[in-house]
Amino acid sequence: MGIIWIEKLDLFLVEDTLWVLDKTINYPSYDFDFRQYFKCQRPLELPEPCIAVSRAGPRVHYEAFYRDLLDDGMQLIHDPATHLLCSELPYWYSHIADYTPRSMWFDEIPDVETITEHFKWPIFVKGARQTSRHSKALSIIENPDAYARMREAYVRDHILHHQQFVCREFVPLRKVSEVEGDLIPASFEFRTFWWRGQFVGGGRYWVDAPAYNWTESEKANAVAVAQKAAAALPVPFLVVDVGQRTDGRWIVIEVNDGQGSGYAEMLPVQLWQNILAVERAHIDASA
């Protein structure tokens, strides 16, 4: 089947409810063996249309991947426009600007005068889609000299150079560990998962940092902010990362396509149990 055969993708129906397109990418926080925990089967014929959620790894060229799968008779749950809406800041920012740090983006890295016209030091820098391996030197920029060094490194970085340049207001977050080397300090951040607008799970974002957890009250406040983002973005499978400021308030750090996102500390089996429950209710309501 075209790209499915070429990439050795595994397509199956989980618990007679949800089609999943799976591929092991050898990344522990992303891979999950569905067949170990759920009834998974591949009928002889695919339904028309066959709408599936991809767990076949993050996709830089998502639109091409989506079109190739259409040729194979399969449609991903997110079309290319929906994927952009939840993957790149210039697409999602205007929908949730009230809940996330003030941001601007540029096709080319601006000069320092442009930055100081709109922001005070320090600033936070990233690509439209992601940072470069959480590098502090390429993310938290303290002054004009650091900005000049970052500009030189940004254009050479294989993760960042092809992305739009994003500058964000720096918001101090509650730290959970001290800085080690060139890494962004681990903060009190959590990843939340949303399926068809409903909260289906969450857990701490920095799994390699010293253990931390939210209280029931903190969780309620964090999820409430994430829910505002989920309500503002019409995305079937959405990830909303939230963090607590040093003043106790919660903000949205960023959003992502759930298809390409790691589980962080969320137990995958529990997440998919919750997703299947919501999907069954959705199917019943649509019948």
N, C-alpha and C positions, 0 to 999 in steps of 0.2 A: 504493500500500500504506500507507494511513494515515499514521502519523507518519514513516515512512521517506520517503514522497513529500513531505510537508509540510516536513521539515527538509533535504531533498535529501541523504539519507544514502546511502552507496554500500555495498552488501552484496555480497560476493564470496567465493569459495572459493579459498584459497591453496594451491597445489601439491597439490590434491586431498586436503588434509589438515585445514585449519583455516578455519572461516568467520570472516570479519572484517567488522565494521560500521564503516565509515570516514567521517570528515568532516574536511576541512581547516579548521583554526581560526586559521590565520595566526600560529602561534606556533612559531618554528624548532625549539625543543627538544622539541616534541611531534609536529609533522607529519612524515609519512613517506609517500613514494610507493611503495606496495607493487608496483604494476604495472611499475615500472621495473626491479625486481630479481627478481620472482617471477612464475610463471605464475598468473594470476588469472582466474577465469571465473565466470559467473553462469548456472547451469543454468536451463532453462525452468521447472522445478518445484523447490520447496524440499523437503528431506527433512523427515520428521516424527519427532522434533522437530528443528528447525534450531537448534543451539546455537552461539552466536557469542561472540567476544570483541569488546568495543567499543573502538574508537579514535576516538570521536566527541566527544572533549572531556570535561573534568570535569563532573559532574552534581550540583548541589546537591539537586535533587529527583529522586534516583535511583529511588525506588520508583515514582513516576508514570511515569518513562521506561521502567522495566522492564515495568510493566503495559501501557503503550501498545504496546510491542513484542510482548508476548504476544498482543495482539489482532491483530497483523499476522502471527502464526504463527511468531514467532522468540523464542527464549529466550536471555538473556545468560548467560555462564558463571558470573556471580555473582548469586545472588538477593539481594533487599534486605537480608536478615539477614546474609549473607556480606559484602556491601558495607559495612555498618555495622561489622562486626567488624574490618575492616582500614582503616577510614577515620576513626573517631572514638575518641579516647583512652579515654573511659569504657568502651568495649566491648573494646578490645584490651589495656588496661593489666594487668588481673589475670592474663592468660595469660603475660605476659612481664615481670612486675614485678621479677624477679631480674636482669634484663639492662638495665634502663632507669632513669633517675632517678626517685626517689620523687615521687609526684604525688597531688594531690587536685583535685576538681572541684566546682563549685557552679552551681546554676541562676541565682543572682544574684551579683554581685561582693561578696565578704564585706568586712567592715570590717577595718581594719588590726590590731585586737586578735586577730581570728580567725587572721589570717596569722601573726602573731608567736607565737601559741600553738603552731603546728605547724612553722614554718620559721624559719631564720636568714637575714639579709640577706647578699648579694643573693639574689633569687629570680628564677625564669624564669616568664614569663606567656605564655599563648597561648590561642586558642580550642580547643575540643575537636577541631576538624578541622585548623586551620592558624593560622599567625601572620598578621599584616597586612603583607604585602610586606617581611618581614624587618626591620621597624622596631625599632630598639634601644630607643627610648623606650617602646614598647608591649610590650617583651619582657623586657629585662634591667632589673630594678627594684632600685636600690641601697639605698633607705631609705624611711621612711614618707612623706616629702614627695614623692618620686618616685612612690610608690604612689598618693597622692592625685591627682597630675596624670594618672597612667595611668587611674585610674577615670573621670575626666571625659572623657578622650579615647576610652576603650574603647566607651562607650555611644553615641558619635557615629560610630564607625568603621563603614563600610558592610560590611566583611568580618567584623568581630568581633562586632558587636552582637547578631546572631542565634544565635551559638554559645554553648554552655556555657563558663563561665570555668574555665580550668585553671591551677593553680599547681604548679610543679615545683621540686624542689631544684636549685639552680644548681651545675653541675659544670664546673669549668674544663677547657677543651679545648685541645689543641695548635693554636695559631694559625698561619695561613699568610699572613695579611696584616694590616695595621693597619686600624683603624676609619676609614671615610670617611663623614662626615655621620652621618645617623641610620640606620645599618645595623648589624645584628648582625655582629660580626667573623667573617670567613671562617675556618673551622677545618678541621682535617684530617679531613674527612668524605667518605664515599663512598656512592653509591647502588647497592644490589644488587638484582637481579631473580631471582625464583623462580617456576618454572612446575611445577605439580603437585609441589611440595616439593623440586625440584631447582634448583640454582644454574645460571642460564643467562647470567649476565654482570653486569658492574658497572663503575663508573668514578667519577671524582671528582665530587663534588656541586656545588662552587662553580666553575662553568665560567668565570665572569667574573673570578675572582681570579687572581693570579700562578700560573703553572703549578706543580702539585705532583703527586706520584704515590706509590703505595705500593710498597715492595719486595716481593719474593715472600714473605718472612716476614711482613711486615705484612699483606699480602693474605690469607695463610692464617689469621692470627689474627682478622682482621676478618670474614672469611667464616664462620669457625667460630662466632662470636657471632651473626651474622645467621642462620646455619642453625638455631640453637636457637630463635630467634623463628619462623622458617619452620616448624619442626617443631611448635611449640606452637599455631600458627594454621592451621586447615584451610581454606586459601584457595587456589584454583587458580592465580591470577595475583597474586603478592604482591611489593610493593616494601618492602625493609627498608633504611633509612638508618642507617649506623653512623658513629661518630666516635671518635677516639682522645683519651683524657684526657691531661692533662699528666704523669701518672704512668706513661703507656705502656699502660694497660689500655683495652680497647675496650668501648663501650656502644652500645646501640640508641638512636638519637635518636627515631625514630618509624617507623611502618609506614604503608603506603598501598595503595590499590587500584591495581594495575598498569594497569588500563584508563584511568584518568584521570591517570596520572603521566607527567611528562616524562622524556626519555631521559638527562638530565644529559650526561655525557661518553661514555656507552655508544653505540657505533655501532649504529644501528637495524637495518641489514641483518644484522649479526652476531648481534644479539639474536634476531631472528626466525628466522634459520637454526637457532639453538640451540633455540628454542621448538618449531619444526617437527620437529626430530630427537626431542625428548622426546615430542611428541604422537604421532608415528608409532609409537614404541615402546609408548606407552600404548594406542593403537588395536590394535596387533598382540597385546599381552598380553590385551586384552579380547575378542579374536576367538574 
